[in-house]
Amino acid sequence: MMDKGNSVEVKDLCKTFTVGTIPPKNSKSASKLHRKNFEERVVLDGISFKIKKGESVGILGRNGSGKSTILKMLAKVMHPDSGEIEIEGKTISILELGMGFHHELSGRENIYVKGSMYGLSEKEMDTLIDEIIEFSELDDRIDDPIRVYSSGMYARLAFAIAIKIKSDVVIIDEILSVGDIGFRSKCNLALKDIKKRGTTIIMASHSMNTIERMCDRVIWIDSGKVREIGESSVVCYHFEKDMTDSFESIKASALSGDVISQNNLGVFYRDGKNVIADSEEAYKWFKKAAESGLTDAQLNLGEMILQKNNTEENKQEALTWFDMAADAGNMNAQIRISEILGENDEDDNWTSLVELLTNLAEQGNTRSQATLANILFNGTGITKDYESAFQWYLKSAESGDPASQFQIGLMYRDGLGIEKDSKKAVEWLSVSANNNYMKARTELAVMFKKGLGTERDLPESLKWYREAANTGDAGSMYQAAIMCRDGIGTEINLKESNIWFNLFSKQGRLRVQNTLGEICRYDTKIADSVAIDIYEGSAKAGNLAAGFTLAILKKDGTITTPDAIMAAEWFKKTSEHGHVGAQIELGNMLLRGIGIERDLKAAFTLFKKAADAGNSTARTQLGIMYRDGIGTEKDPKLAKTLFQLASEQGNKNATLSLLLMNDEPPL
């Protein structure tokens, strides 16, 4: 018996089609005219799901996965071989364009025919006809036979009828991809309106944006089976990820003619990703996609041609493909053309520079390690090498560089240069995030929200959105507001939600306010007090940059009366939100007891936070504190390490301190 809260229940749905296949040309049966082989193809294999009343549910799947077959069965246009379908209430469907229309009848006549199919009398349709025609925007063509209609006009008429006739369930298959953008927007709004009235909506679309925006949940169909059912944003993300990471999914999509998948398949074969490397297969798929005009494939194809044999003929063929991509605006192709046609002695100079950088990196220079890793990762003037890039990023990350820690986390997550390891990905991204690297915080928030490369964890996602929002990231403010408002990862907290919405809404104005403060600060015709008032107002509204600037002005007395106590207060407020500059300034004030009571341990803690975030000034000061035992136990070895790291970043004081320590006689 069907659950009262459900609108649709599907159980163990199965469907098999008998399809004809043409034998290969060299087979004996191919010589016989019109001879075909036939085979049974399983389209649906035990599909089960339930849809609640008033829910909007999307059905995703690559071409041939069975999603359209499911919709046809729900609409009773097709029957399953086995299984059960229960639908409560009146159902209206918009499937293939023109389905259910009589081509020799006019648009107006077809409206009445459709109405009768849905059980409405002529009188009932009389009350709806004007609304339907108005919504369809076909006033001047409504009395033409619909055989002369374009696909967009079919879509308008079908959708207008479905929207204006009241129903309990609406089933839509790809109809929103037809027609102009204005009408599609109108359809989206209409769907939202009928959903508010409690109508259940089931739709299939190739547009991820449409599915994610319009649907509460998504059912992912893969090779006739349910792959995943869940929240739309999560399932859409997993589907897109599968379409770029799964060899089988990519190959199936490439064979169906999808050019992006063809290029991705070429990458799989070229790099030996989830398949044995095969340069001939890679070349074949790159060429298919390149011939269809995909610029990334044109670039990949050109590179493969150059790698085959660096002859003049190959060079010209590669340039032809690079030119196509460059003309379409691909900057990487433009760079490659410039590198090939601009070859000169400077190439030798670049090679020697990379060699020098490698030598410095091998000697332990952290900055050189990170720079070399970037060159290898991006293929700047040399062949890309993810494995070597990973090793150099790792050395730099272990030395405390937050950007390298972030990159290591991504490479573990995506399996670039190293086997995928979700645990290590989260560990490294967390280290980077705790070192105040904003990108790591927002990436972790997204990963935990969508289950990307790790288990889905909404409370953990909200934690990182809050961390990023507290550090001034506007996008994270908005996400935190939404999650608190809707109770995602937390109990519904409208008070906190409103705070985040309020802060987010002010970000544009605060940036302008800060800029205006800069203008007033340096304009000799404007009183200095005006700039101070602007900075103070912006800082109180939550602008970290304004708060830091205000603290600097109060400390130095540049354009106002010096006020060390007020400066310390503002440095403290901004340092609590992860502002590295404020941590260093407040650390110095605590170290010397300026404007605040002297506290060596608190100063040490602040310098350590800033040093962990990679700041050379903080590393130098922390090295001094370890060297002299200020606010901590003496640790000469750690002091030297910090001086070395800061020196590699160009800090002259660190270089001098390191030299002095190295010249000290042994104890």
C-alpha positions in Angstrom: 0.0 0.0 0.0 1.3 3.4 -1.0 2.5 5.7 1.8 0.2 8.7 2.3 3.1 11.2 2.2 4.3 10.0 -1.2 3.2 11.1 -4.6 5.1 8.4 -6.6 6.4 5.0 -5.7 8.4 2.8 -8.1 9.5 -0.7 -7.2 11.8 -3.1 -9.1 11.2 -1.5 -12.5 12.7 -3.6 -15.4 12.7 -3.0 -19.1 14.5 -4.8 -22.0 14.5 -3.6 -25.6 15.2 -5.7 -28.7 17.5 -3.8 -30.9 18.9 -4.5 -34.4 22.6 -4.3 -35.1 24.2 -4.2 -38.5 26.9 -6.9 -38.9 30.5 -5.8 -39.8 31.1 -5.3 -43.4 33.5 -8.2 -43.7 31.0 -10.7 -42.2 29.2 -13.2 -44.4 25.7 -12.1 -43.2 26.5 -8.5 -44.3 26.3 -9.5 -47.9 22.6 -10.4 -47.6 20.4 -7.4 -48.2 18.7 -5.9 -45.1 20.0 -8.7 -42.9 20.4 -7.5 -39.3 21.3 -9.2 -36.0 19.1 -8.7 -33.0 20.0 -8.5 -29.4 18.3 -8.0 -26.1 19.4 -4.8 -24.3 18.6 -4.2 -20.7 17.6 -0.6 -20.3 16.2 -0.7 -16.7 17.3 -3.2 -14.1 15.4 -3.2 -10.9 14.9 0.6 -10.4 13.2 1.6 -7.1 12.5 5.0 -5.6 9.9 7.1 -3.8 8.9 10.7 -4.3 7.1 12.7 -1.7 4.2 15.0 -2.4 5.2 18.5 -3.4 8.8 17.4 -4.1 10.8 18.4 -7.2 13.0 15.5 -8.3 15.6 15.4 -11.1 16.7 12.3 -13.0 20.3 12.4 -14.1 22.2 10.0 -16.3 24.4 10.0 -19.4 22.8 9.2 -22.8 21.3 5.8 -22.9 21.2 5.4 -19.1 17.4 4.9 -19.1 16.2 8.2 -17.7 13.8 9.0 -20.5 12.4 5.4 -20.4 11.6 5.9 -16.7 9.8 9.2 -17.5 7.8 7.5 -20.3 6.7 4.8 -17.9 5.7 7.3 -15.2 3.6 9.0 -17.9 2.1 5.7 -19.0 3.4 6.1 -22.5 5.4 3.0 -22.1 4.9 -0.1 -19.9 7.6 -2.0 -17.9 8.4 -5.6 -18.4 8.1 -6.0 -14.7 7.8 -3.9 -11.5 5.3 -1.6 -10.0 4.5 2.1 -10.5 2.0 3.9 -8.2 1.2 7.6 -8.7 -1.4 9.5 -6.7 -3.5 12.1 -8.5 -3.6 13.6 -12.0 -0.4 13.5 -14.0 0.6 15.7 -16.9 3.7 15.0 -19.0 5.8 17.0 -21.4 8.1 14.4 -23.1 9.2 14.4 -26.8 8.3 17.5 -28.7 5.1 17.0 -30.6 4.0 13.9 -28.7 0.2 13.9 -28.3 -0.3 16.7 -30.8 -2.2 16.4 -34.1 0.0 18.0 -36.7 -2.8 19.0 -39.1 -4.7 20.8 -36.4 -4.0 24.3 -35.2 -2.4 25.2 -32.0 -5.8 26.3 -30.6 -7.4 23.0 -31.6 -4.6 21.0 -30.1 -5.1 22.8 -26.7 -8.6 21.4 -26.6 -7.4 18.0 -27.7 -4.8 17.9 -25.0 -7.4 19.1 -22.4 -9.7 16.2 -23.3 -6.8 13.8 -22.9 -6.3 15.1 -19.4 -10.0 14.7 -18.6 -11.2 18.3 -18.9 -14.4 19.2 -20.7 -14.7 21.8 -23.5 -16.3 24.3 -21.0 -13.4 23.8 -18.6 -10.9 24.4 -21.4 -12.8 27.6 -22.4 -11.9 29.1 -19.0 -8.2 28.3 -19.6 -7.7 28.9 -23.3 -6.8 32.6 -23.0 -4.3 32.0 -20.2 -2.6 29.2 -22.2 -2.3 31.2 -25.3 -1.0 34.2 -23.4 1.7 32.1 -21.6 2.8 30.4 -24.8 3.3 33.9 -26.5 1.9 32.3 -29.7 -1.1 34.8 -30.2 -0.3 35.5 -33.8 0.4 31.8 -34.7 -2.1 30.0 -32.5 -4.5 29.2 -35.4 -1.7 27.9 -37.7 -1.4 24.1 -38.2 1.3 23.0 -35.8 3.1 21.1 -38.5 4.6 24.5 -39.4 5.8 25.2 -35.8 9.4 25.3 -34.9 10.8 23.2 -32.0 10.7 26.3 -29.8 7.0 26.9 -30.6 6.2 23.3 -29.8 7.9 23.7 -26.5 6.0 26.9 -25.7 2.6 25.3 -26.5 3.3 22.1 -24.6 4.6 23.8 -21.5 1.8 26.4 -21.4 -0.8 23.6 -21.5 1.0 21.6 -18.7 1.4 24.7 -16.5 -2.1 26.0 -16.8 -4.0 22.7 -16.4 -4.0 21.9 -12.7 -2.4 18.6 -11.8 -0.8 16.7 -9.0 2.3 15.5 -10.8 4.2 17.2 -13.8 6.7 15.1 -15.7 9.2 17.0 -17.9 11.9 15.6 -20.2 14.5 18.0 -21.6 11.8 20.5 -22.6 13.5 23.4 -20.8 16.5 23.2 -23.1 14.4 24.3 -26.1 13.4 27.9 -26.9 14.9 31.3 -26.2 16.4 32.2 -22.8 13.5 34.6 -22.0 10.9 31.8 -22.3 13.1 29.3 -20.4 13.3 31.8 -17.5 9.5 32.2 -17.6 9.1 28.4 -17.4 11.4 28.2 -14.4 9.4 30.8 -12.6 6.2 29.0 -13.5 7.6 25.7 -12.2 8.5 27.3 -8.9 4.9 28.7 -8.6 3.2 25.3 -9.1 5.7 23.7 -6.7 4.6 26.2 -4.1 1.0 25.0 -4.7 2.1 21.5 -3.8 2.6 20.0 -7.3 5.1 17.2 -7.5 7.7 17.8 -10.3 9.8 15.1 -12.0 12.3 16.3 -14.6 15.2 15.1 -16.7 17.7 17.5 -18.1 21.3 17.6 -19.4 21.7 21.0 -17.7 23.3 20.5 -14.2 22.4 24.1 -13.4 18.7 23.5 -14.1 18.6 20.3 -12.1 20.5 21.7 -9.1 18.5 25.0 -9.1 15.0 23.4 -9.6 15.2 20.1 -7.7 15.1 19.2 -4.1 16.6 15.7 -4.8 18.2 13.9 -7.7 18.1 10.3 -8.8 21.2 9.3 -10.7 20.6 6.4 -13.2 23.7 4.6 -14.4 23.4 1.7 -16.9 19.8 1.0 -15.9 20.4 1.0 -12.2 20.1 3.6 -9.4 23.6 4.9 -8.7 22.7 7.5 -6.1 19.7 9.3 -4.6 20.2 12.4 -2.6 20.3 16.2 -2.2 20.5 17.8 -5.7 23.8 19.7 -5.2 25.5 16.7 -3.8 24.4 14.2 -6.5 25.0 16.7 -9.3 28.5 17.2 -8.0 29.2 13.5 -7.8 27.7 13.0 -11.3 29.9 15.7 -12.8 32.9 14.3 -11.0 32.2 10.8 -12.3 31.9 12.3 -15.8 35.5 13.6 -15.5 37.1 10.9 -13.3 35.5 7.6 -14.3 37.1 5.9 -17.4 34.0 3.9 -18.2 31.7 6.9 -17.9 34.0 9.0 -20.0 34.4 6.4 -22.7 30.6 5.8 -22.9 30.0 9.5 -23.2 32.8 9.9 -25.7 31.3 7.1 -27.9 28.0 8.9 -27.8 29.6 12.0 -29.4 30.2 14.3 -26.4 33.3 16.3 -27.4 34.4 17.2 -23.9 34.3 13.5 -22.9 36.3 12.7 -26.1 39.0 15.1 -25.0 39.0 13.8 -21.4 39.3 10.2 -22.8 42.3 11.3 -24.8 43.8 12.6 -21.5 43.1 9.3 -19.9 44.9 7.4 -22.6 47.8 9.9 -22.9 48.5 9.9 -19.1 47.6 6.3 -18.4 44.9 7.5 -15.9 42.8 4.5 -14.9 43.8 2.7 -18.2 47.0 1.6 -19.8 48.7 4.5 -21.6 48.0 4.4 -25.4 49.3 7.3 -27.5 47.4 6.1 -30.6 44.1 6.1 -28.8 44.9 9.4 -27.2 45.7 10.9 -30.6 42.4 9.5 -32.1 40.2 11.0 -29.4 42.0 14.3 -29.3 41.5 14.6 -33.0 37.8 13.8 -32.9 37.2 16.5 -30.3 39.6 18.9 -32.0 37.8 18.6 -35.3 34.6 19.5 -33.5 36.2 22.8 -32.5 37.1 22.1 -28.8 40.0 24.3 -28.1 41.5 22.2 -25.2 41.5 19.2 -27.6 43.2 21.3 -30.3 45.9 22.2 -27.8 46.4 18.6 -26.6 46.5 17.4 -30.2 49.1 19.9 -31.2 51.3 18.9 -28.2 51.0 15.2 -29.2 52.0 16.0 -32.8 55.1 17.9 -31.5 56.1 15.0 -29.2 55.9 12.4 -32.0 58.7 13.9 -33.9 60.0 17.5 -33.9 60.2 17.8 -37.7 59.3 21.0 -39.6 56.3 19.2 -41.0 55.0 18.2 -37.6 55.7 21.7 -36.3 53.6 23.2 -39.0 50.8 20.7 -38.4 50.8 21.5 -34.6 50.8 25.2 -35.3 47.7 24.7 -37.4 45.8 23.3 -34.4 47.3 25.8 -32.0 46.1 28.6 -34.4 42.6 27.3 -34.3 42.5 27.3 -30.5 44.3 30.7 -30.4 41.7 32.3 -32.7 39.0 31.1 -30.4 40.7 32.9 -27.5 42.6 30.0 -25.9 45.5 31.8 -24.1 47.6 28.6 -23.6 47.5 28.1 -27.4 48.6 31.7 -27.9 51.5 31.1 -25.6 52.5 27.9 -27.4 52.5 29.7 -30.7 54.6 32.4 -29.3 57.1 29.9 -27.8 57.4 28.0 -31.1 57.7 31.0 -33.4 59.8 33.0 -31.0 62.4 30.3 -30.4 65.9 31.9 -29.7 68.8 31.6 -27.3 66.6 32.6 -24.4 65.3 29.0 -24.3 68.8 28.0 -23.2 68.7 30.7 -20.6 65.4 29.4 -19.3 66.9 25.9 -19.0 69.8 27.2 -17.0 67.5 29.2 -14.8 65.4 26.0 -14.1 68.6 24.2 -13.3 69.7 26.9 -10.9 66.2 26.8 -9.2 66.5 23.0 -9.0 69.9 23.3 -7.3 68.6 25.8 -4.7 65.6 23.5 -4.1 67.8 20.5 -3.6 69.8 22.5 -1.0 66.6 23.0 1.0 65.5 26.5 -0.1 61.8 26.4 0.6 60.9 29.2 -1.7 62.8 27.6 -4.6 61.0 24.3 -3.8 57.6 25.9 -4.1 58.5 27.8 -7.2 60.0 24.7 -8.9 56.9 22.7 -8.0 54.7 25.4 -9.6 56.8 25.2 -12.8 56.6 21.4 -13.0 52.8 21.4 -12.1 51.9 24.0 -14.8 54.5 23.0 -17.4 56.0 26.5 -17.6 58.6 26.2 -20.3 59.1 22.5 -19.6 57.1 19.3 -19.7 54.5 18.9 -17.0 55.5 16.4 -14.3 52.9 16.0 -11.6 54.9 13.4 -9.6 58.0 15.6 -9.4 55.8 18.6 -8.6 54.2 16.7 -5.8 57.6 15.9 -4.2 58.7 19.5 -4.3 55.4 20.8 -3.0 55.7 18.3 -0.2 59.2 19.5 0.8 57.9 23.1 0.8 54.8 22.1 2.7 56.7 20.3 5.4 58.8 23.5 5.8 55.5 25.4 6.6 54.5 27.0 3.4 50.6 27.3 3.5 50.2 27.6 -0.3 52.2 24.3 -0.8 50.2 22.6 2.0 47.0 23.6 0.2 48.4 22.2 -3.1 49.4 18.9 -1.5 45.9 18.6 -0.1 44.4 19.0 -3.6 46.8 16.6 -5.2 46.0 13.9 -2.6 42.3 14.6 -3.2 42.5 14.5 -7.0 45.2 11.8 -7.4 47.6 14.1 -9.2 51.2 12.9 -8.9 50.2 10.6 -6.1 47.5 8.0 -5.4 44.3 9.5 -4.1 44.1 9.6 -0.3 41.1 11.4 1.1 42.4 11.3 4.7 45.8 12.9 3.8 44.0 15.4 1.6 41.9 16.6 4.5 44.9 16.6 6.9 47.0 18.8 4.6 44.2 21.2 3.7 43.4 21.5 7.5 47.0 22.4 8.2 46.9 25.0 5.5 43.6 26.3 6.7 44.8 26.5 10.3 47.7 28.6 9.0 45.1 31.1 7.8 45.2 30.2 4.1 41.8 31.3 2.9 41.6 29.0 -0.2 42.1 26.0 2.1 39.2 27.0 4.4 36.8 27.5 1.5 37.9 24.3 -0.2 37.4 22.3 3.0 33.9 23.9 3.4 32.9 22.8 -0.1 34.4 19.3 0.2 32.6 18.5 3.4 29.3 20.0 2.1 29.3 18.1 -1.1 31.2 14.9 -0.1 34.0 15.7 -2.5 37.0 13.4 -1.8 35.8 12.7 1.7 32.7 11.7 3.6 30.0 14.4 3.7 30.0 16.2 7.0 27.7 19.3 7.2 28.7 20.4 10.7 32.4 20.3 9.6 31.5 22.3 6.4 29.8 25.0 8.4 32.8 25.2 10.7 35.1 26.0 7.8 32.6 28.4 6.3 32.5 30.2 9.6 36.3 30.2 9.8 36.6 31.7 6.3 33.7 34.2 7.0 35.4 35.4 10.2 38.5 36.1 8.1 36.5 38.3 5.8 35.5 36.0 2.9 32.2 37.3 1.5 31.2 34.1 -0.2 31.6 32.1 3.0 29.5 34.7 4.9 26.6 34.0 2.5 27.0 30.2 2.8 27.2 30.4 6.6 24.0 32.5 6.6 22.1 30.0 4.4 23.2 27.0 6.5 22.2 28.7 9.7 18.9 29.8 8.2 18.0 26.4 6.9 19.5 24.3 9.7 22.1 22.7 7.5 24.8 21.2 9.7 23.4 22.9 12.7 20.1 23.7 14.5 18.2 26.5 12.8 19.8 29.7 14.1 18.1 32.8 12.6 20.0 35.2 14.8 23.4 34.0 13.5 22.0 33.8 10.0 20.9 37.4 10.0 24.3 38.5 11.3 26.0 36.8 8.4 23.5 38.1 5.9 24.0 41.6 7.3 27.8 41.3 7.0 27.6 39.9 3.5 25.2 42.7 2.3 27.7 45.3 3.5 30.8 44.0 1.8 30.5 46.0 -1.4 29.9 49.2 0.6 32.7 48.5 3.0 35.2 48.1 0.2 34.1 51.5 -1.2 34.2 53.0 2.2 37.8 51.7 2.7 38.8 53.2 -0.7 37.2 56.5 0.3 39.2 56.4 3.5 42.4 56.0 1.5 41.4 58.9 -0.8 40.7 61.2 2.2 43.8 60.1 4.0 46.2 61.3 1.3 44.2 64.3 0.0 45.7 67.4 1.7 42.5 69.4 1.1 40.4 67.1 3.3 40.7 67.1 7.1 42.5 64.0 8.5 39.6 63.5 11.0 37.3 62.6 8.0 39.5 59.7 7.0 39.7 58.5 10.6 35.9 58.6 10.9 35.5 56.7 7.7 38.0 54.0 8.7 36.4 53.7 12.2 32.9 53.3 10.7 34.0 50.7 8.2 36.0 48.8 10.9 33.0 48.8 13.3 30.9 47.3 10.5 33.3 44.4 10.2 35.9 45.4 7.6 39.1 43.8 8.8 41.3 45.8 6.4 39.8 49.1 7.8 40.3 47.9 11.3 44.0 47.1 10.7 44.6 50.5 9.0 42.8 52.3 11.8 45.0 50.5 14.4 48.2 51.5 12.4 47.1 55.1 12.3 46.3 55.2 16.0 49.6 53.5 16.9 51.8 55.8 14.7 49.9 59.0 15.1 50.3 59.6 11.3 47.2 61.7 10.8 45.7 61.6 14.3 46.8 61.8 17.9 48.7 58.7 18.9 46.6 56.3 21.0 48.4 53.1 21.8 45.6 51.7 23.9 43.1 52.1 21.1 45.6 50.7 18.6 46.1 47.6 20.7 42.3 47.1 20.9 41.9 47.2 17.1 44.9 45.0 16.5 43.4 42.5 19.0 40.0 42.6 17.2 41.5 42.0 13.7 44.1 39.4 14.9 41.3 37.3 16.4 40.0 37.0 12.8 43.3 35.7 11.5 44.8 38.9 10.2 48.5 38.1 10.1 49.7 41.8 10.1 47.6 42.5 13.2 49.0 39.4 14.9 52.5 40.7 14.3 51.7 44.3 15.4 49.9 43.1 18.6 52.7 40.7 19.3 55.2 43.5 19.2 53.1 45.6 21.5 52.8 42.7 24.0 56.5 42.1 23.7 57.3 45.7 24.7 54.3 46.5 26.9 53.1 49.4 24.6 49.5 50.3 25.0 48.8 47.0 26.7 50.3 45.0 29.6 53.5 43.2 28.7 52.9 39.5 28.1 55.7 37.5 26.6 53.8 34.2 26.4 50.9 35.9 24.6 53.3 37.6 22.2 55.0 34.3 21.5 51.6 32.7 20.7 50.7 35.5 18.2 54.1 35.4 16.5 53.8 31.6 16.2 50.4 31.9 14.5 51.8 34.4 12.0 55.0 32.3 11.5 52.9 29.2 10.8 51.1 31.1 8.1 54.4 31.7 6.4 55.2 35.3 7.4 58.9 36.0 7.3 58.8 38.8 9.8 57.0 36.6 12.3 59.4 33.7 11.6 62.4 36.1 12.3 60.9 37.4 15.6 59.9 33.8 16.7 63.5 32.7 15.9 64.8 35.5 18.2 62.5 34.4 21.0 63.6 30.7 20.6 67.2 31.8 20.5 67.0 34.0 23.6 64.3 32.1 25.5 61.8 35.0 25.4 58.3 33.8 26.3 59.5 30.2 25.7 62.3 27.7 26.4 65.5 28.3 24.5 65.8 26.2 21.3 68.8 27.3 19.1 68.2 24.5 16.6 64.6 25.7 16.0 65.7 29.3 16.0 68.2 28.5 13.2 65.4 26.7 11.2 63.1 29.8 11.5 65.9 32.2 10.5 66.7 29.9 7.5 63.1 29.9 6.3 62.7 33.7 6.7 66.1 34.3 5.0 65.0 32.3 2.0 61.9 34.6 1.8 64.3 37.6 1.6 64.2 38.8 5.2 67.6 40.5 5.7 67.3 40.5 9.5 66.8 36.8 9.4 69.9 36.4 7.2 72.0 38.5 9.6 70.7 36.6 12.7 71.5 33.3 11.0 75.0 34.4 10.1 75.7 35.5 13.7 74.4 32.2 15.0 76.6 30.3 12.6 79.6 32.3 13.7 79.1 31.6 17.4 81.7 29.3 18.9 80.4 26.0 20.0 79.6 25.6 23.7 
